[in-house]
Every structure is written in structure tokens, then in C-alpha cells.
């Protein structure tokens, strides 16, 4: 059976920076309030006319360059986002058109914050089965055009930013123990309404009404306490699952990359599990929560900054809307 490895990583962040001070001009909040509760200092927003397709295109070319590949070498696209460019078709098809690779499968995933790990897991199975040889796995998000910039939406709006990042997953040709060792996926739909966007919905006739607009039902809503408590619990469980599956200890892992939802969640999990904070890579301070892009963005930056070296054991973990949670263990 084939084994899969990451051949290249890439990311793209839109140039427009929005600080906590900028948001404080639009709603009842402050730099101190946001930093204290989330660890976020600033985030990036797209300009008008830029979407997931454009950002993913830039991230893809960075990954191709690093991997020494051409776009024609890619034989499958898996794209995770909760903010598609259009209701349909999926954003992966628009990216495929822009990349100029017609004919290959283009798959959209809707797993929110765990989307990239879900995509990585699917790519891993495709590689193992021999179905595809080089798969582009993308996490991309445009939150800024769907947030409520008023005090009513403050608790959610301050958290999110835009960005895209990707990995090219291919076949390992060496028997050196390197590659994706295991992935672990979970969900519990009983908590779906604790973090969701209610409208537009096909259950409503029409899908968007004036009532939805007036009530702000098309903006994301979150039960912050429920999300925080569940995230800490599930992060611990799914990380432990990956460690036990591969018979390794926390001390064997070189770097833990958490979904960048809230720095306080990362700190709470690390304290509970005895993970040294210096063994984590966090960039939420600069970008906020970029949902599906969060983990590949941190992974790509960590690699670029030399935080990951050949032979390192890296653990990825995520928790998000659904509720969904997942982990992956990779030998670099």
C-alpha cells in the first residue's frame, strides 16, 4: 500500500490589515478586551472582488514552487471552506478553471474549522489506494464579507479573518517512516446550533427574508462558553487518540499545531495535557481565526520559519462548528 507525504506547502494572506483599534471604532470593544479574551491583535481582510479562488490560486503556486512541481502534475483538488465564492457550484471548480487543469476531480468540503484535516485524511486514503498521485488540499476562508460590524455581532466579528493555505500530498517513494502516519475524524451534530449561521436556508420560503435581515440571522452566532469547554475536551481526546494510535508520547512530538480559534483554548489544552507552550506554533495574533485555512496557514508558516525540520513529528488538531474535531500525526 502507498504511503502519503506532504510535498509542498503554500499560503496567501490578503494585504489589508484590520487591527483591534480599527474594530473599536465600529463597535463597543477595545484592543485590551479582544487581546485578553482571544490573543488576537489584528487580522487581514480581502479587497472587493477577491474571493477564495484568487487566494487559493496564489497559495497553490507557492506550494508548487516549493515542491518543484507544475500544475499539470496535480490530479485531484480538495478544497475546504465554509464561505464558498458562490452558493453553487463549489469553489474547487472555480479554482480548477483558474489553474487551468480541466478534467481532474474538484471536491468541496464543508467541515469548517476541521476542514483541512478532513481533506488531508481523504487525500491520504486516495494516495494509499493508488487512485491519485498528487493531490492539492486547500483550506480557504473569506469571513470579512459575512460579519456584523456592530456591537450586536462583536463577540463573533472580532475573532475572524481571511486567508488561504494549502498542502500538496503525494506518494512516498521511500521506506523511511516519514509521511502522514494517521488521521482521526469525529463529529457530533447534537451541537450544530451552538456555532452556526441560520440563514439563508432552503427550509425557509424564500431562503432569505426581510425578517432574517432584520434579526441578523445571516450572521454567524456562537455559544462561546459551550464552544470553549467542548474544544478543550475534544482537543485533548483527539490528540491523545493520535498519540496512542502511533505509540508515541507528548515528549516525542516536536511541534503541535492547533486550529487557531482562540489562544486561550490552546493555552488551556496545553496546561491540561502538559504540552510545553514552546512546542506549539501560533499565529492567531496576526490573522485571527481563518477557519479552514487556519491549520495549513500555521503549518506553512512554521515550515517557512524553520520551526519544522526533517524527521520531526508534527501533530495537527482542530475543533469547530458541527461540532467537528480531528487530528493528524505526520513524520516530516
C-alpha positions as a printed Julia matrix, in Angstrom:
332×3 Matrix{Float64}:
   0.0    0.0     0.0
   1.21   3.51   -0.85
   2.14   5.97    1.86
   1.39   9.68    1.57
   3.7   12.61    2.31
   3.44  16.38    2.07
   5.45  17.54   -0.91
   4.91  21.29   -0.59
   3.1   23.97    1.39
   1.85  27.42    0.44
  -0.23  30.25    1.82
  -1.66  33.63    0.91
  -2.83  36.42    3.18
  -4.64  39.47    1.74
  -2.65  42.68    2.33
  -5.38  44.69    4.08
  -4.72  44.71    7.86
  -7.55  45.39   10.32
  -6.45  45.97   13.91
  -8.39  45.72   17.13
  -8.3   49.52   17.26
  -9.99  49.63   13.84
 -12.82  47.41   15.11
 -13.18  49.52   18.26
 -14.26  52.4    16.03
 -17.19  50.33   14.75
 -18.46  48.6    17.9
 -18.27  48.61   21.66
 -14.94  46.85   22.16
 -11.27  47.61   22.76
  -7.83  46.29   21.96
  -7.43  45.18   25.57
 -10.82  43.38   25.6
 -10.02  41.41   22.43
  -6.43  40.54   23.37
  -7.39  39.42   26.85
 -10.11  37.04   25.66
  -8.63  35.76   22.39
  -4.97  36.7    21.97
  -5.82  38.36   18.64
  -4.13  41.67   17.74
  -5.05  42.01   14.07
  -6.5   40.15   11.11
  -6.49  40.52    7.31
  -9.47  41.18    5.03
  -9.84  40.77    1.26
 -10.49  43.72   -1.01
 -13.68  43.94   -3.07
 -13.69  41.37   -5.87
 -11.22  38.99   -4.21
 -12.5   35.62   -3.02
 -11.35  32.14   -2.12
 -10.5   31.31   -5.73
  -7.98  34.14   -6.03
  -6.37  33.5    -2.65
  -6.18  29.73   -3.22
  -4.59  30.32   -6.62
  -1.74  32.29   -5.02
  -1.26  29.74   -2.22
  -1.2   26.9    -4.75
   1.57  28.45   -6.81
   3.67  28.93   -3.69
   3.23  25.23   -2.83
   4.01  24.13   -6.4
   7.21  26.15   -6.38
   8.3   24.64   -3.08
   7.51  21.12   -4.27
   9.21  21.62   -7.66
   6.03  20.65   -9.48
   3.89  22.0   -12.33
   0.17  22.49  -12.01
  -0.28  19.73  -14.61
   1.17  17.28  -12.07
  -1.88  17.71   -9.8
  -4.53  15.03  -10.39
  -7.11  15.94   -7.73
  -8.26  19.1    -5.89
  -9.83  19.03   -2.41
 -10.92  22.42   -1.11
 -12.3   23.1     2.37
 -14.27  26.27    3.1
 -17.4   27.42    4.92
 -17.52  30.59    2.81
 -17.74  29.47   -0.83
 -17.42  32.1    -3.53
 -20.92  31.2    -4.7
 -23.8   29.05   -3.41
 -23.03  26.64   -6.25
 -21.03  25.25   -7.89
 -18.26  24.58   -5.42
 -15.22  26.85   -5.17
 -12.91  23.97   -6.14
 -14.36  24.11   -9.67
 -13.66  27.84   -9.99
 -10.12  27.28   -8.73
  -9.67  24.43  -11.2
 -10.68  26.78  -14.03
  -8.24  29.46  -12.86
  -5.41  26.94  -12.52
  -6.1   25.57  -15.99
  -6.42  21.86  -15.17
  -9.78  20.7   -16.57
 -10.87  17.09  -16.18
  -9.47  16.24  -12.76
 -11.85  15.9    -9.78
 -12.55  19.09   -7.83
 -14.11  18.47   -4.42
 -15.52  20.95   -1.88
 -15.69  20.09    1.84
 -17.9   21.81    4.41
 -16.26  20.82    7.72
 -15.49  24.37    8.91
 -12.51  24.56   11.27
 -11.62  20.87   10.82
 -11.95  21.06    7.03
  -8.26  20.9     6.24
  -7.63  17.8     8.38
 -10.72  16.13    6.88
  -9.32  16.97    3.44
  -5.89  15.67    4.41
  -7.46  12.42    5.58
  -9.37  11.98    2.32
  -6.22  12.72    0.31
  -4.31  10.19    2.43
  -6.86   7.48    1.57
  -6.8    8.37   -2.14
  -2.99   8.11   -2.14
  -2.97   4.83   -0.19
  -5.46   3.26   -2.58
  -3.45   4.36   -5.61
  -6.38   6.34   -7.02
  -4.42   9.61   -7.27
  -0.74  10.52   -7.12
  -0.56  14.23   -6.28
  -3.45  15.95   -4.52
  -3.91  19.64   -3.79
  -5.56  20.08   -0.37
  -6.67  23.64    0.38
  -8.2   25.46    3.31
  -9.52  28.91    2.44
 -11.84  31.43    4.01
 -13.38  34.85    3.4
 -15.11  35.84    6.63
 -14.95  39.62    6.33
 -17.89  39.95    3.92
 -20.21  38.0     6.24
 -19.6   39.57    9.66
 -21.73  42.05   11.55
 -19.65  45.16   12.21
 -21.76  46.39   15.12
 -21.87  45.75   18.86
 -24.55  43.09   18.4
 -22.11  40.93   16.43
 -18.99  41.86   18.36
 -18.28  38.52   20.06
 -18.0   36.74   16.72
 -16.73  39.53   14.47
 -13.55  40.2    16.45
 -12.46  36.58   16.02
 -12.32  36.05   12.27
 -10.02  36.9     9.38
  -9.43  35.93    5.74
  -6.72  33.79    4.18
  -5.86  30.64    2.25
  -3.24  27.91    2.58
  -2.61  24.51    1.07
  -0.58  21.34    1.0
   0.34  19.12   -1.93
   0.04  15.49   -0.85
   1.88  12.84   -2.86
   3.2    9.29   -2.79
   6.19   8.5    -0.6
   8.82   6.57   -2.54
  10.99   5.82    0.49
  10.68   3.37    3.36
  11.92   5.87    5.94
   8.91   6.13    8.22
   8.1    9.65    7.04
   4.69  10.85    5.92
   1.13  11.01    7.22
   1.04   8.39    9.97
  -2.65   8.6    10.86
  -5.71  10.85   10.81
  -8.67  10.83   13.19
 -12.06  12.38   12.37
 -15.11  12.99   14.57
 -18.4   14.92   14.66
 -21.42  15.38   16.92
 -24.34  17.1    15.23
 -26.24  17.47   18.51
 -24.27  20.69   19.0
 -24.64  22.05   15.47
 -26.65  25.1    16.58
 -24.07  26.21   19.14
 -21.99  27.68   16.32
 -23.8   28.27   13.05
 -25.36  30.61   10.53
 -29.13  30.16   10.32
 -29.89  31.93    7.04
 -30.17  31.68    4.13
 -31.79  28.25    4.45
 -33.66  26.06    1.96
 -36.12  25.38    4.79
 -37.26  28.99    4.52
 -39.53  30.17    1.69
 -37.86  32.23    0.32
 -34.39  31.29    1.6
 -33.73  34.84    2.77
 -36.48  37.05    4.16
 -36.68  40.6     5.47
 -37.06  39.07    8.95
 -33.73  37.3     8.53
 -32.11  40.56    7.54
 -33.63  42.49   10.42
 -32.72  39.86   13.01
 -29.22  39.35   11.62
 -29.86  35.63   11.1
 -27.4   35.54    8.2
 -24.54  36.47   10.53
 -22.72  33.69   12.43
 -23.86  33.02   16.0
 -21.86  31.3    18.72
 -22.41  29.99   22.22
 -18.92  30.97   23.32
 -18.92  29.12   26.62
 -20.14  25.84   25.11
 -17.58  26.06   22.3
 -14.7   26.79   24.69
 -15.5   23.94   27.09
 -16.09  21.39   24.32
 -13.0   22.47   22.39
 -10.66  21.97   25.33
 -12.14  18.5    25.99
 -12.13  17.32   22.38
  -8.68  18.7    21.59
  -7.28  16.62   24.44
  -9.15  13.49   23.37
  -8.23  13.65   19.69
  -4.57  14.46   20.32
  -4.36  11.55   22.75
  -6.02   9.32   20.14
  -3.31  10.16   17.6
  -0.51   9.59   20.11
  -1.89   6.23   21.26
  -2.5    5.04   17.7
   1.16   5.59   16.88
   2.52   4.56   20.3
   4.27   7.86   20.95
   4.32  10.3    23.86
   3.95  14.07   24.05
   7.7   14.3    24.52
   8.22  12.57   21.15
   6.29  15.29   19.28
   8.4   18.19   18.0
   5.52  20.57   17.27
   1.8   20.78   17.98
  -0.25  22.88   15.58
  -3.72  23.68   16.86
  -6.55  25.21   14.9
  -6.16  28.92   15.65
  -9.58  29.67   17.14
  -8.59  31.3    20.39
  -5.17  31.47   22.05
  -6.83  30.84   25.42
  -8.09  27.45   24.2
  -4.58  26.46   23.11
  -3.18  27.52   26.47
  -5.88  25.61   28.37
  -5.26  22.39   26.41
  -1.51  22.66   26.83
  -1.84  23.18   30.57
  -4.22  20.22   30.88
  -2.05  17.86   28.83
   1.36  19.05   29.94
   2.36  20.27   26.49
   5.08  22.95   26.72
   3.87  26.14   25.01
   7.21  26.35   23.2
   6.17  23.15   21.39
   3.24  24.98   19.77
   3.14  27.34   16.8
   0.57  30.11   16.99
  -0.17  32.9    14.52
  -3.7   33.84   15.61
  -2.22  37.1    16.89
  -1.67  38.2    13.27
  -4.54  36.58   11.42
  -7.4   35.79   13.79
  -9.43  32.65   13.16
  -9.22  31.74    9.46
 -11.27  28.56    9.97
 -10.39  26.01    7.24
  -7.22  27.96    6.36
  -6.02  28.07    9.95
  -4.01  24.84   10.22
  -2.38  24.86    6.75
  -1.52  28.55    7.28
   0.21  27.78   10.58
   1.84  24.71    9.07
   3.16  26.64    6.06
   4.49  29.5     8.2
   6.09  27.13   10.7
   7.88  25.36    7.84
   8.99  28.64    6.27
  10.34  29.87    9.62
  12.32  26.7    10.28
  10.12  25.57   13.17
   9.71  22.2    11.46
  12.75  20.16   10.45
  13.19  16.93    8.55
  12.41  13.98   10.79
  10.2   15.99   13.17
   6.95  14.54   14.44
   4.15  17.1    13.99
   0.65  16.81   15.47
  -2.25  18.74   13.93
  -5.56  19.14   15.77
  -8.78  21.05   15.18
 -12.21  21.66   16.67
 -15.07  23.64   15.22
 -18.64  24.09   14.1
 -20.67  20.93   13.72
 -19.31  20.14   16.28
 -16.42  18.51   14.42
 -12.94  17.66   15.65
  -9.92  15.91   14.16
  -6.2   15.25   14.42
  -3.32  14.07   12.26
   0.17  12.88   13.09
   2.88  13.47   10.48
   6.53  12.44   10.39
   8.25  15.21    8.42
